[in-house]
Amino acid sequence: MIGAIVALVGVTLAIFASSFVDTGYGYQAAAQAQSVATAGAEDALLQLNRNANFPCGTVDASGYTVPVGSSTASVMVTQGACPATNGTATIISSSTVSNRTSKLSVVVSINASTSQVSILSWTPTE
């Protein structure tokens, strides 16, 4: 009887320990995925700042990838017109790390004559 109780307590502790390890690792993977997606969005902002016509004629409609350490962000930039006119562009950046996905949507205002890029919204999306 005592052996069964000790075994039950041992199994219960093993399940709790495994759960805590999985939760900690999941949080770490989610935070890393968010950081990689942010790096992708920041790269797109830099590209737009350097060239107001980005991505017109530089990347295809499926977007491009940004390597960040051992991970990769998938980035898509859409504008209303090519060549760019004063208006807005939308940046979608996503990353997956260990089955944890993070996705950002950034809307920017672009002044084509000065190449000034202003962030209008920065929101995580599902």
Backbone as CSV, one residue per row, in Angstrom:
resi,resn,N_x,N_y,N_z,CA_x,CA_y,CA_z,C_x,C_y,C_z
1,MET,0.823,-1.186,0.000,0.000,0.000,0.000,0.877,1.264,0.000
2,ILE,1.884,1.293,0.853,2.780,2.449,0.926,3.539,2.597,-0.404
3,GLY,3.945,1.486,-0.992,4.649,1.524,-2.276,3.782,2.132,-3.371
4,ALA,2.501,1.827,-3.372,1.588,2.376,-4.382,1.426,3.875,-4.211
5,ILE,1.364,4.335,-2.958,1.231,5.767,-2.686,2.500,6.498,-3.121
6,VAL,3.673,5.938,-2.791,4.949,6.546,-3.194,5.046,6.601,-4.719
7,ALA,4.628,5.534,-5.400,4.659,5.503,-6.860,3.718,6.558,-7.443
8,LEU,2.534,6.692,-6.855,1.564,7.687,-7.330,2.116,9.105,-7.148
9,VAL,2.698,9.392,-6.005,3.289,10.704,-5.759,4.444,10.952,-6.736
10,GLY,5.254,9.955,-6.977,6.374,10.086,-7.913,5.907,10.369,-9.328
11,VAL,4.892,9.665,-9.782,4.352,9.891,-11.130,3.745,11.291,-11.228
12,THR,3.027,11.695,-10.187,2.421,13.033,-10.180,3.488,14.114,-10.251
13,LEU,4.552,13.979,-9.478,5.643,14.957,-9.517,6.330,14.972,-10.885
14,ALA,6.483,13.832,-11.497,7.101,13.764,-12.826,6.238,14.475,-13.864
15,ILE,4.928,14.305,-13.763,4.023,14.982,-14.701,4.087,16.494,-14.501
16,PHE,4.082,16.960,-13.261,4.180,18.392,-12.988,5.511,18.964,-13.471
17,ALA,6.595,18.274,-13.237,7.911,18.745,-13.675,7.960,18.850,-15.197
18,SER,7.438,17.849,-15.880,7.406,17.877,-17.339,6.558,19.040,-17.840
19,SER,5.437,19.281,-17.189,4.553,20.377,-17.574,5.245,21.730,-17.403
20,PHE,5.954,21.917,-16.304,6.657,23.175,-16.058,7.767,23.396,-17.079
21,VAL,8.483,22.352,-17.447,9.544,22.468,-18.446,8.941,22.832,-19.796
22,ASP,7.833,22.164,-20.194,7.183,22.467,-21.467,6.668,23.901,-21.500
23,THR,6.097,24.367,-20.404,5.577,25.724,-20.339,6.704,26.738,-20.472
24,GLY,7.785,26.542,-19.788,8.928,27.452,-19.873,9.530,27.481,-21.259
25,TYR,9.665,26.305,-21.875,10.228,26.239,-23.216,9.272,26.876,-24.223
26,GLY,7.972,26.668,-24.049,6.976,27.269,-24.939,7.000,28.781,-24.862
27,TYR,7.131,29.318,-23.674,7.219,30.771,-23.503,8.467,31.310,-24.187
28,GLN,9.586,30.616,-24.015,10.837,31.039,-24.631,10.715,31.006,-26.163
29,ALA,10.102,29.972,-26.718,9.926,29.868,-28.169,9.000,30.971,-28.682
30,ALA,7.931,31.267,-27.947,7.006,32.326,-28.351,7.696,33.688,-28.326
31,ALA,8.496,33.940,-27.305,9.224,35.207,-27.219,10.240,35.329,-28.354
32,GLN,10.908,34.231,-28.692,11.869,34.256,-29.790,11.155,34.482,-31.122
33,ALA,10.012,33.842,-31.330,9.248,34.037,-32.561,8.810,35.493,-32.702
34,GLN,8.408,36.107,-31.593,8.004,37.511,-31.625,9.194,38.413,-31.960
35,SER,10.352,38.121,-31.408,11.552,38.912,-31.696,11.958,38.798,-33.159
36,VAL,11.863,37.611,-33.712,12.234,37.405,-35.117,11.240,38.123,-36.032
37,ALA,9.952,38.053,-35.729,8.953,38.768,-36.530,9.172,40.277,-36.449
38,THR,9.532,40.773,-35.287,9.837,42.195,-35.124,11.043,42.588,-35.965
39,ALA,12.064,41.756,-35.981,13.254,42.037,-36.796,12.887,42.093,-38.274
40,GLY,11.987,41.220,-38.718,11.538,41.246,-40.109,10.805,42.540,-40.436
41,ALA,9.924,42.981,-39.547,9.193,44.231,-39.760,10.154,45.416,-39.775
42,GLU,11.132,45.411,-38.894,12.111,46.501,-38.863,12.966,46.517,-40.126
43,ASP,13.278,45.338,-40.678,14.012,45.290,-41.936,13.182,45.918,-43.055
44,ALA,11.897,45.618,-43.102,11.025,46.201,-44.129,10.945,47.718,-43.979
45,LEU,10.894,48.206,-42.731,10.894,49.655,-42.509,12.181,50.282,-43.038
46,LEU,13.299,49.626,-42.804,14.584,50.114,-43.305,14.596,50.132,-44.835
47,GLN,14.063,49.061,-45.457,14.006,49.004,-46.918,13.140,50.138,-47.474
48,LEU,11.992,50.398,-46.843,11.113,51.481,-47.282,11.764,52.846,-47.080
49,ASN,12.506,52.984,-46.005,13.182,54.251,-45.732,14.264,54.522,-46.774
50,ARG,14.950,53.479,-47.204,16.002,53.629,-48.218,15.422,53.823,-49.613
51,ASN,14.264,53.208,-49.892,13.672,53.224,-51.222,12.158,53.249,-51.074
52,ALA,11.549,54.420,-51.312,10.096,54.561,-51.147,9.330,53.657,-52.107
53,ASN,9.970,53.192,-53.185,9.308,52.313,-54.144,9.400,50.840,-53.759
54,PHE,10.070,50.520,-52.664,10.175,49.131,-52.237,8.783,48.603,-51.956
55,PRO,8.399,47.454,-52.359,9.113,46.384,-53.026,8.957,46.386,-54.539
56,CYS,8.435,47.460,-55.115,8.163,47.523,-56.553,9.383,47.104,-57.368
57,GLY,9.280,45.969,-58.035,10.341,45.504,-58.907,11.537,44.891,-58.211
58,THR,11.534,44.834,-56.870,12.691,44.273,-56.169,12.428,42.888,-55.606
59,VAL,11.211,42.615,-55.182,10.848,41.284,-54.696,9.500,40.904,-55.296
60,ASP,9.214,39.622,-55.372,7.945,39.195,-55.935,6.809,39.343,-54.929
61,ALA,5.605,39.026,-55.367,4.410,39.235,-54.547,4.386,38.375,-53.286
62,SER,5.180,37.305,-53.252,5.177,36.441,-52.071,6.044,36.995,-50.949
63,GLY,6.795,38.059,-51.197,7.614,38.672,-50.160,9.038,38.170,-50.172
64,TYR,9.694,38.323,-49.049,11.088,37.917,-48.924,11.342,37.419,-47.512
65,THR,12.494,36.840,-47.286,12.831,36.314,-45.957,14.008,37.080,-45.381
66,VAL,14.015,37.152,-44.055,15.095,37.808,-43.322,15.654,36.798,-42.332
67,PRO,16.906,36.365,-42.515,17.491,35.451,-41.538,17.842,36.202,-40.249
68,VAL,17.447,35.620,-39.131,17.733,36.202,-37.814,18.274,35.078,-36.947
69,GLY,19.583,35.033,-36.800,20.190,33.934,-36.061,19.877,32.621,-36.748
70,SER,19.333,31.678,-36.002,18.981,30.382,-36.574,17.533,30.340,-37.061
71,SER,16.826,31.465,-37.003,15.431,31.540,-37.417,15.295,32.437,-38.645
72,THR,14.083,32.490,-39.194,13.824,33.295,-40.379,12.467,33.973,-40.257
73,ALA,12.427,35.242,-40.633,11.161,35.972,-40.702,10.719,36.032,-42.155
74,SER,9.445,35.802,-42.398,8.851,35.954,-43.727,8.165,37.312,-43.760
75,VAL,8.540,38.141,-44.736,8.066,39.523,-44.772,7.394,39.808,-46.114
76,MET,6.226,40.449,-46.055,5.538,40.878,-47.261,5.195,42.357,-47.109
77,VAL,5.541,43.145,-48.116,5.246,44.580,-48.123,4.323,44.853,-49.301
78,THR,3.212,45.528,-49.043,2.291,45.881,-50.123,2.048,47.383,-50.111
79,GLN,2.030,47.954,-51.298,1.730,49.367,-51.476,0.602,49.494,-52.478
80,GLY,-0.034,50.646,-52.476,-1.148,50.854,-53.395,-0.710,51.068,-54.829
81,ALA,0.450,51.666,-55.050,0.872,51.998,-56.410,2.374,51.828,-56.563
82,CYS,2.785,51.476,-57.779,4.203,51.407,-58.127,4.385,52.196,-59.404
83,PRO,5.205,53.211,-59.482,6.059,53.700,-58.406,5.230,54.320,-57.286
84,ALA,5.833,54.364,-56.114,5.131,54.816,-54.918,4.703,56.274,-55.041
85,THR,3.526,56.538,-54.532,3.044,57.901,-54.390,2.816,58.107,-52.895
86,ASN,2.466,59.321,-52.531,2.165,59.531,-51.121,1.004,58.631,-50.746
87,GLY,1.173,57.836,-49.731,0.123,56.908,-49.335,0.585,56.018,-48.211
88,THR,0.030,54.818,-48.177,0.363,53.894,-47.107,0.902,52.594,-47.684
89,ALA,1.617,51.906,-46.856,2.100,50.563,-47.168,1.814,49.690,-45.960
90,THR,1.616,48.417,-46.209,1.368,47.455,-45.133,2.473,46.416,-45.135
91,ILE,3.027,46.190,-43.960,4.080,45.196,-43.770,3.491,44.066,-42.937
92,ILE,3.615,42.835,-43.425,3.220,41.652,-42.661,4.485,40.838,-42.441
93,SER,4.841,40.623,-41.194,6.032,39.844,-40.861,5.624,38.698,-39.949
94,SER,6.092,37.497,-40.284,5.752,36.346,-39.446,6.961,35.448,-39.258
95,SER,6.932,34.727,-38.148,8.022,33.811,-37.824,7.462,32.661,-36.999
96,THR,8.030,31.480,-37.203,7.649,30.314,-36.419,8.889,29.710,-35.789
97,VAL,8.849,29.530,-34.482,9.934,28.898,-33.738,9.319,27.787,-32.896
98,SER,9.718,26.552,-33.152,9.224,25.388,-32.401,7.703,25.380,-32.270
99,ASN,7.015,25.481,-33.386,5.552,25.464,-33.445,4.885,26.654,-32.775
100,ARG,5.630,27.679,-32.448,5.068,28.916,-31.907,5.209,29.972,-32.995
101,THR,4.089,30.541,-33.434,4.098,31.509,-34.532,3.763,32.892,-34.006
102,SER,4.493,33.874,-34.506,4.211,35.265,-34.195,4.076,36.013,-35.509
103,LYS,3.072,36.881,-35.581,2.811,37.616,-36.808,2.514,39.068,-36.449
104,LEU,3.122,39.995,-37.202,2.931,41.425,-36.974,2.377,42.067,-38.233
105,SER,1.526,43.059,-38.044,1.041,43.882,-39.141,1.418,45.326,-38.824
106,VAL,2.151,45.943,-39.743,2.589,47.318,-39.552,2.085,48.140,-40.735
107,VAL,1.377,49.214,-40.443,0.902,50.122,-41.481,1.709,51.405,-41.362
108,VAL,2.273,51.841,-42.502,3.109,53.038,-42.510,2.586,54.030,-43.541
109,SER,2.883,55.284,-43.285,2.595,56.353,-44.223,3.899,56.691,-44.925
110,ILE,3.837,56.864,-46.259,5.049,57.151,-47.029,4.871,58.457,-47.787
111,ASN,5.844,59.334,-47.613,5.935,60.542,-48.418,6.971,60.243,-49.488
112,ALA,6.531,59.997,-50.724,7.426,59.545,-51.785,8.478,60.589,-52.146
113,SER,8.157,61.868,-52.025,9.122,62.889,-52.434,10.272,63.022,-51.441
114,THR,10.009,62.794,-50.163,11.069,62.901,-49.152,11.539,61.550,-48.634
115,SER,10.871,60.471,-49.046,11.142,59.106,-48.566,10.953,58.989,-47.054
116,GLN,10.141,59.851,-46.489,9.863,59.773,-45.057,8.815,58.707,-44.803
117,VAL,9.121,57.816,-43.867,8.224,56.734,-43.505,7.793,56.935,-42.050
118,SER,6.489,56.966,-41.837,5.945,57.152,-40.486,5.061,55.955,-40.140
119,ILE,5.262,55.396,-38.966,4.465,54.250,-38.528,3.100,54.742,-38.061
120,LEU,2.047,54.182,-38.661,0.683,54.515,-38.257,0.143,53.510,-37.243
121,SER,0.462,52.236,-37.438,0.038,51.221,-36.470,1.004,50.060,-36.483
122,TRP,1.131,49.409,-35.335,2.024,48.247,-35.148,1.245,47.284,-34.278
123,THR,0.667,46.244,-34.894,-0.186,45.358,-34.134,0.154,43.886,-34.381
124,PRO,0.180,43.098,-33.318,0.313,41.648,-33.499,-1.000,41.110,-34.064
125,THR,-0.905,40.144,-34.962,-2.103,39.552,-35.550,-2.078,38.054,-35.319
126,GLU,-3.191,37.430,-35.476,-3.303,35.975,-35.322,-3.402,35.314,-36.648
